[in-house]
Amino acid sequence: MSNQTRYNLRKRTVGGTDGGAATNNGGRSTEPAVASPKKAASSSTNDYKSGTNWVHAGGIEANPYLFVLLVASPFLSLILAYATSGSILNNDWRVTHPLTEMLPACTSDVSACISNTLSAGISVVPTMEGARFILTFMAVALVLERLLPGKIDFGPETATGHVPKYVDNGVAHCFVYSVLFFLGSNLGPCGNVEDQLLPGILVDLFEKTGVCGVYTPYNFGIMYDVFESSLSFLNIFGIVFCMFLMFKGLYFPSTQDSGSSGSWVKDYLWGTELYPRVFGLDLKRFINCRFSMTFWQLAGFSFCYRSYVLHGNVMDWGLFFSALSQYLYLVKFFFWEMGYMRSIDIIVDRAGYEIQWGCLVWVPSVYTFHSRFLVQHPSGLSYAAALSLFALSMAGVLLNYAADRERDVFRASKGQCKVWGSKPRYITAKYTIVDGKTGKSTEKSSLLLASGFWGMARHFQYFFELTAAYSWCFLANPFENGLLVMLYALFLTGLLVDRSKRDTEKCKLKYGKYYDEYCKLVPYKIVPGIY
């Protein structure tokens, strides 16, 4: 091994990005490099390579299976909303037996199956109530994004030298939004006495302010009640929003990490800009985290409440523990949010249909499907069985956090830490960035961690994430409710496998021979000894 690729335990660098990597920003200014509209409009295919941040093959549209899913996704999301609604009970869809009854019935009369499917999809339409809920949900998130304090933190430097800047207030957002959502509902101080879950002294305090005299609370189960119409609105909003993002990236980009691929289809799907901002608001973080993850976090308990009321105040322990585990998983996410800002979603995938529409529509539709399904079809799990699966899911959540935390500590300490009681093993990998304005090349370096969790597999944290995901889906009891409730876990498996492949391609482009050496040290992508 060359001197540049040996395990360097003396030379230390700062920052962080790929896999278990820490990067050296070389004391650069963290102010964003902004491309002018004229320059952006003229720099299309020729400058495309320099603005892709070491990813020249685009996004997941390069995968034919995921591309087909992308094309069908808007209509499929509507079908999934319909399949978990109260309307499904009036339709002979046999959703709890998709393989043994639903599929044979469909193949026996294909024309009727197609007709019924199309009718179901187009029956999911936006309403003013659904649109109002989504816009209010976003408005509250926007206010919290702007007002909540937090320390300044930075993402990894891009190939053009841009260093994204963030206010790290995700944890405050998580808890403040949760409290506001509860207080504004019928379970809060302004609800009916029989619904309120607050101590009397707090209820009296709110009554003295006069707030309840002018405010009508919503039902805590609102996220289920308006799900169909709100998802339909999000579908339209997301498609139009991604058109705006494509136009902005081409003509008014926020940084030099932008440009056209020469294909309108690819530009729309993958995006034309890596870090779009409007009036200082980071659009990717706002959509991916502050809207999408918050929606997912609160949806479980909202669905659980609707199920509880719908079934005569009987608790579905499968749904309750699933909602609780997912809520805690997303608390973990907001604690780790700055780590997410260094993940492939942010530093590789541009702000296009794949990521932004996906977070606006696909996450609410698919990531909550197993929980939403249980509102009409209870799990039937006993308290003990549900608690056992909850414990397994939390083990996955905690180990996922431990792996992410291990990488963050390694990054923050510049490698001067112990991993599992020993000095960390890593490779010092060099790469080059190019200033888009001057054309000047600058050599940088990263530390690629090959110890602890990151020495077992390059993305071992994905295994723990999948452990949690499969536990949540099993809490929906697929043995009684059928294979459909496994949708999220199966989709996530495919997504993470594809993501690990794309991350490998990106790192090989960025680090070259250094990453080849790293892969020799850590040969497995996700599961040690298997994959």
C-alpha positions in Angstrom: 0.0 0.0 0.0 1.3 3.5 -0.9 2.1 6.1 1.7 -1.0 8.0 0.7 -3.3 5.1 1.4 -1.8 3.5 4.5 -3.6 3.7 7.8 -2.6 7.2 8.8 -3.0 7.7 12.5 -1.2 11.0 12.7 -2.6 13.2 9.9 -6.0 14.5 10.9 -8.6 16.4 8.9 -12.0 17.9 9.6 -15.6 17.8 8.2 -17.4 14.8 6.9 -19.2 13.1 4.1 -19.1 9.7 2.3 -19.8 6.6 4.4 -17.5 6.7 7.4 -15.6 9.7 6.0 -14.3 12.9 7.5 -13.2 15.6 5.1 -10.8 18.5 5.1 -12.3 21.8 4.1 -8.9 23.5 4.1 -10.1 26.6 5.9 -12.3 27.6 3.0 -15.0 30.2 3.4 -18.4 28.7 4.0 -20.3 31.3 2.0 -22.1 29.7 -0.9 -20.8 30.2 -4.4 -23.7 31.5 -6.5 -24.0 31.3 -10.2 -25.5 34.2 -12.0 -28.7 33.7 -14.1 -26.9 34.5 -17.3 -24.1 32.0 -16.7 -26.5 29.4 -15.5 -28.6 29.7 -18.6 -25.7 29.3 -20.9 -24.0 26.5 -19.0 -25.9 23.3 -19.9 -24.4 20.0 -20.9 -20.8 21.3 -21.1 -20.7 22.3 -17.4 -23.0 19.5 -16.3 -20.2 17.2 -15.2 -18.5 19.8 -13.0 -21.8 20.4 -11.1 -22.8 16.9 -10.4 -20.7 16.4 -7.3 -18.9 13.3 -8.5 -22.1 11.6 -9.8 -22.3 11.6 -13.6 -24.8 8.8 -14.1 -27.7 10.7 -12.6 -30.1 9.4 -10.0 -32.3 6.3 -9.6 -33.8 6.7 -13.1 -30.6 4.9 -14.2 -32.2 1.8 -12.6 -34.9 0.5 -15.0 -37.1 -1.0 -12.3 -37.1 2.1 -10.2 -37.6 4.2 -13.4 -40.8 2.2 -14.1 -41.9 2.8 -10.5 -41.2 6.6 -10.9 -43.5 6.8 -14.0 -46.3 4.9 -12.2 -45.8 6.5 -8.8 -48.4 9.3 -8.8 -51.3 7.0 -9.7 -49.9 4.2 -7.5 -49.8 6.6 -4.5 -53.5 7.4 -5.0 -54.4 3.6 -5.2 -52.5 3.1 -1.9 -54.4 5.9 -0.3 -57.7 4.4 -1.5 -56.7 0.9 -0.3 -56.4 2.1 3.3 -59.5 4.3 3.3 -63.0 3.6 4.6 -64.2 3.3 1.0 -62.3 0.1 0.6 -64.9 -1.7 2.8 -67.5 -1.0 0.1 -65.4 -2.5 -2.6 -64.6 -6.2 -3.0 -60.9 -5.7 -3.2 -59.8 -8.4 -0.8 -56.8 -6.3 0.3 -56.1 -8.6 3.2 -55.6 -11.6 0.8 -53.7 -10.0 -2.1 -52.1 -13.2 -3.4 -54.8 -15.9 -2.7 -57.9 -13.9 -3.5 -57.2 -10.4 -4.9 -54.8 -11.5 -7.7 -56.8 -14.5 -8.9 -60.0 -12.4 -9.0 -58.1 -9.8 -11.0 -56.7 -12.2 -13.5 -60.0 -13.9 -14.0 -61.5 -10.7 -15.3 -58.7 -8.4 -16.4 -60.9 -5.7 -18.0 -63.0 -5.3 -14.9 -59.9 -5.3 -12.7 -58.4 -2.4 -14.8 -61.7 -0.5 -14.8 -62.1 -0.9 -11.0 -58.5 0.1 -10.4 -58.8 3.2 -12.6 -62.1 4.2 -10.9 -60.5 3.8 -7.5 -57.5 5.9 -8.4 -59.5 8.8 -9.9 -61.9 8.8 -7.0 -59.1 10.1 -4.8 -59.4 13.8 -5.4 -58.2 17.0 -3.6 -60.5 19.0 -1.4 -60.3 22.3 0.2 -60.1 20.6 3.6 -57.1 18.5 2.5 -55.3 21.4 0.9 -55.9 23.6 3.9 -54.5 20.9 6.2 -51.3 20.5 4.1 -50.7 24.2 3.6 -51.2 24.8 7.4 -48.9 21.9 8.2 -46.2 23.4 6.0 -46.8 26.9 7.3 -46.3 25.8 10.9 -43.1 24.0 9.9 -41.9 27.1 8.0 -42.5 29.4 11.0 -40.6 27.0 13.3 -37.8 26.7 10.7 -37.3 30.5 10.8 -37.8 31.2 14.5 -36.3 28.3 16.5 -32.7 28.9 17.5 -29.8 26.6 16.9 -26.1 26.5 16.3 -24.6 27.0 12.9 -23.4 23.8 11.2 -22.1 22.9 7.8 -22.5 20.2 5.2 -19.5 18.7 3.3 -17.8 20.7 0.6 -19.0 20.0 -3.0 -16.8 19.4 -6.1 -17.3 23.1 -6.9 -16.1 24.3 -3.5 -19.6 25.1 -2.0 -20.1 24.4 1.7 -23.8 24.4 2.7 -24.7 26.2 5.9 -27.5 25.2 8.2 -29.1 26.2 11.5 -29.2 23.0 13.5 -32.6 23.3 15.2 -34.1 19.9 14.2 -34.6 18.6 17.7 -36.4 21.7 18.8 -38.6 21.5 15.7 -39.4 17.9 16.4 -40.7 18.4 20.0 -42.3 21.9 19.5 -44.2 20.6 16.5 -45.4 17.5 18.4 -46.6 19.7 21.3 -48.4 22.1 19.0 -50.1 19.3 17.1 -51.4 17.8 20.4 -52.5 21.1 21.9 -54.4 22.2 18.8 -56.4 19.0 18.7 -59.5 17.8 20.6 -57.2 16.1 23.1 -55.8 19.5 24.0 -57.2 22.3 26.3 -59.8 23.5 23.8 -61.4 20.1 23.2 -64.4 18.6 24.8 -64.0 17.7 28.4 -64.3 14.0 27.8 -61.6 14.1 25.2 -59.0 16.2 27.0 -55.8 14.6 28.2 -54.3 17.5 30.0 -54.3 18.2 33.7 -57.2 20.4 34.9 -54.8 23.2 36.0 -53.4 23.5 32.4 -56.9 23.5 30.9 -57.9 26.3 33.3 -54.8 28.3 32.3 -55.7 28.1 28.6 -59.3 29.0 29.3 -58.2 32.2 31.1 -56.3 33.3 28.1 -59.5 33.3 26.0 -57.8 31.2 23.2 -60.4 28.5 23.3 -63.2 31.1 22.8 -61.9 31.9 19.3 -60.3 28.6 18.3 -62.0 25.4 17.3 -59.8 22.3 17.7 -59.4 19.7 15.1 -59.8 16.0 15.7 -56.5 14.3 16.6 -57.3 11.7 14.0 -57.4 14.3 11.2 -54.4 12.9 9.4 -56.4 9.8 8.6 -59.6 11.6 8.0 -58.2 13.9 5.3 -55.4 11.6 4.1 -56.9 10.8 0.6 -57.7 14.4 -0.3 -54.5 15.8 1.2 -52.4 13.2 -0.7 -54.2 14.0 -3.9 -53.4 17.7 -3.3 -49.7 16.9 -2.5 -49.5 15.0 -5.8 -50.5 18.0 -7.8 -48.4 20.3 -5.6 -45.4 18.1 -5.9 -45.5 17.8 -9.7 -45.8 21.6 -10.1 -43.1 22.3 -7.4 -40.6 20.0 -9.3 -41.3 22.0 -12.5 -40.4 25.1 -10.5 -37.2 23.5 -9.2 -36.1 22.5 -12.7 -36.6 26.0 -14.0 -34.9 27.6 -11.0 -31.9 25.3 -11.3 -31.4 26.1 -15.0 -31.8 29.9 -14.8 -31.5 31.0 -11.2 -29.3 28.4 -9.3 -28.2 29.1 -5.8 -24.8 27.5 -6.3 -22.6 26.2 -9.1 -23.7 22.6 -8.4 -26.3 22.9 -11.1 -26.9 22.6 -14.8 -28.7 20.6 -17.4 -28.0 17.0 -18.5 -29.3 17.9 -22.0 -32.5 15.8 -21.4 -35.6 17.5 -20.1 -36.8 14.1 -18.7 -33.6 13.6 -16.7 -33.5 17.2 -15.6 -37.1 16.9 -14.2 -36.6 13.5 -12.6 -33.1 14.0 -11.1 -33.2 17.8 -10.9 -31.0 20.6 -12.1 -29.6 21.9 -8.8 -28.1 20.3 -5.7 -28.8 23.0 -3.0 -31.7 25.2 -4.1 -32.6 28.0 -1.7 -35.4 30.6 -1.9 -35.1 33.7 0.4 -32.5 31.8 2.4 -34.7 28.7 2.9 -33.0 25.4 2.1 -35.8 23.7 0.1 -34.4 20.2 0.3 -34.1 20.2 4.1 -37.5 21.8 4.4 -39.3 19.3 2.3 -37.2 16.2 3.2 -37.1 16.8 6.9 -39.4 19.5 8.2 -42.4 18.4 6.2 -41.9 14.8 5.2 -40.4 13.4 8.4 -42.7 15.4 10.7 -45.7 14.1 8.7 -44.5 10.6 9.1 -43.7 11.1 12.8 -47.2 12.4 13.8 -49.2 10.2 11.4 -48.8 7.0 13.4 -50.4 8.4 16.6 -53.1 10.2 14.6 -54.0 6.9 12.9 -53.9 5.0 16.2 -56.4 7.5 17.7 -58.7 7.1 14.8 -58.5 3.3 15.1 -59.2 3.5 18.8 -62.3 5.6 18.4 -63.5 3.7 15.3 -63.4 0.3 17.1 -65.2 1.3 20.2 -62.3 2.6 22.3 -60.4 -0.6 21.9 -56.6 -0.2 21.6 -54.8 -2.0 18.8 -51.5 -2.8 20.4 -49.8 -3.6 17.1 -50.7 -0.1 15.8 -49.9 1.6 19.1 -46.4 0.1 19.4 -45.7 0.6 15.7 -46.6 4.3 16.1 -44.5 4.7 19.2 -41.5 3.0 17.7 -41.7 5.1 14.5 -42.1 8.3 16.5 -39.0 7.5 18.5 -37.1 6.5 15.3 -37.9 10.0 14.0 -36.9 11.6 17.2 -33.6 9.9 16.6 -33.6 11.2 13.0 -34.0 14.8 14.2 -31.1 14.3 16.7 -29.1 13.1 13.7 -30.5 15.6 11.2 -27.1 17.1 10.5 -25.8 13.6 9.7 -28.6 13.3 7.2 -27.5 16.6 5.6 -24.3 14.7 4.8 -26.1 11.7 3.3 -26.6 10.6 -0.3 -30.1 12.2 -0.4 -28.6 15.6 0.1 -25.0 15.6 -1.2 -25.6 13.4 -4.3 -29.3 13.5 -5.3 -30.4 16.8 -6.8 -33.6 18.5 -5.9 -35.9 16.9 -8.6 -38.9 14.7 -8.8 -37.1 11.7 -7.4 -36.3 13.2 -4.1 -38.7 16.2 -3.7 -41.9 14.5 -5.0 -40.8 11.4 -3.2 -40.7 13.2 0.1 -43.9 15.1 -0.5 -46.0 12.2 -1.7 -44.3 8.8 -1.6 -43.2 9.1 2.0 -46.7 9.9 3.3 -48.2 7.3 1.0 -45.8 4.3 1.4 -43.9 4.9 4.7 -47.2 5.2 6.7 -49.1 2.5 4.7 -48.6 -0.3 7.3 -49.9 1.9 10.1 -52.7 3.4 8.0 -53.9 -0.1 6.9 -54.5 -1.0 10.5 -57.2 1.6 11.0 -59.7 -0.4 9.0 -58.0 -3.8 9.6 -56.7 -4.1 13.2 -53.6 -6.2 13.8 -55.2 -8.5 16.4 -51.8 -8.9 18.1 -51.7 -9.4 21.8 -50.0 -6.9 24.1 -47.1 -9.4 24.7 -46.6 -10.1 21.0 -46.7 -6.4 20.0 -44.3 -5.5 22.9 -41.8 -8.1 21.7 -41.8 -6.7 18.1 -41.6 -3.2 19.6 -38.4 -4.3 21.5 -36.9 -5.7 18.3 -37.7 -2.5 16.4 -36.1 -0.3 19.1 -33.0 -2.5 19.0 -32.8 -1.6 15.3 -33.4 2.1 16.0 -30.8 2.3 18.7 -28.1 0.3 16.8 -28.8 2.5 13.8 -28.2 5.6 15.9 -25.1 4.0 17.5 -23.6 3.5 14.0 -24.4 7.0 12.9 -23.1 8.4 16.2 -19.8 6.4 15.8 -19.2 8.1 12.5 -20.1 11.5 13.8 -17.7 11.2 16.7 -14.9 10.0 14.4 -15.6 13.0 12.2 -15.8 15.6 15.0 -12.6 14.3 16.7 -10.7 14.2 13.3 -10.0 10.6 14.0 -8.6 11.2 17.4 -10.9 8.8 19.2 -11.3 5.2 20.1 -13.7 2.9 18.2 -14.8 -0.1 20.2 -12.0 0.5 22.6 -9.2 0.7 20.0 -7.6 3.3 17.8 -9.7 3.6 14.6 -8.4 2.1 11.4 -8.9 4.4 8.4 -7.6 5.4 5.0 -6.5 9.0 4.1 -8.1 9.4 0.7 -7.4 12.4 -1.6 -9.7 14.0 -4.1 -9.9 17.2 -6.1 -12.4 20.1 -6.2 -12.6 22.6 -9.0 -13.6 26.3 -8.6 -16.3 26.8 -11.2 -15.4 30.5 -11.5 -11.6 30.3 -11.9 -11.1 26.7 -13.0 -8.5 26.3 -10.2 -8.1 22.8 -8.8 -7.5 22.2 -5.1 -6.5 18.9 -3.6 -8.4 17.8 -0.4 -8.5 14.7 1.7 -11.0 12.6 3.6 -10.6 9.9 6.3 -12.5 6.7 5.4 -13.3 4.9 8.7 -12.8 1.1 8.6 -13.4 0.2 12.2 -16.4 -0.6 14.4 -19.7 -0.7 12.6 -18.0 0.9 9.6 -15.4 -1.9 9.4 -18.1 -4.6 9.3 -19.9 -3.2 6.2 -19.8 0.1 4.4 -23.4 0.7 5.2 -24.1 -1.6 8.1 -26.4 1.1 9.5 -28.8 0.1 6.7 -29.2 -3.4 8.2 -30.4 -1.9 11.5 -32.8 0.4 9.7 -34.2 -2.6 7.9 -34.6 -4.4 11.2 -36.8 -1.6 12.4 -38.7 -1.4 9.2 -39.6 -5.1 9.1 -40.6 -5.0 12.8 -43.0 -2.2 12.1 -44.6 -4.1 9.2 -44.8 -7.3 11.2 -46.7 -5.3 13.9 -49.3 -4.9 11.2 -49.6 -8.8 11.3 -49.1 -9.8 7.7 -50.2 -13.4 8.7 -53.8 -12.0 9.1 -53.7 -8.8 7.0 -51.7 -10.1 4.1 -48.6 -9.3 2.2 -49.5 -5.7 1.4 -48.6 -4.5 4.9 -45.0 -5.5 4.1 -44.9 -2.8 1.3 -42.7 -0.3 3.2 -40.1 -2.8 4.3 -39.8 -4.4 0.8 -39.6 -1.0 -0.8 -37.0 0.2 1.6 -34.9 -3.0 1.0 -34.7 -2.2 -2.7 -34.1 1.5 -2.1 -31.2 0.9 0.3 -29.6 -1.8 -1.9 -29.7 0.7 -4.9 -28.5 3.5 -2.7 -25.5 1.5 -1.5 -24.6 0.8 -5.2 -24.9 4.4 -6.1 -22.8 5.5 -3.1 -20.1 3.1 -4.2 -20.1 4.5 -7.7 -20.0 8.1 -6.4 -17.1 7.3 -4.0 -15.1 5.6 -6.7 -15.5 8.6 -8.9 -14.4 10.9 -6.0 -11.6 8.9 -4.4 -10.5 6.6 -7.2 -7.7 4.2 -6.1 -8.1 5.2 -2.4 -11.7 3.9 -2.4 -10.6 0.7 -4.0 -8.2 0.2 -1.1 -11.0 1.0 1.3 -13.3 -1.6 -0.4 -10.5 -4.2 0.2 -10.6 -3.4 3.9 -14.5 -3.3 4.0 -15.7 -5.6 1.2 -19.4 -5.8 2.1 -21.9 -3.2 1.4 -24.7 -3.8 4.0 -24.7 -7.3 5.5 -21.3 -8.7 6.6 -20.4 -12.0 4.9 -23.5 -11.8 2.7 -23.8 -8.6 0.7 
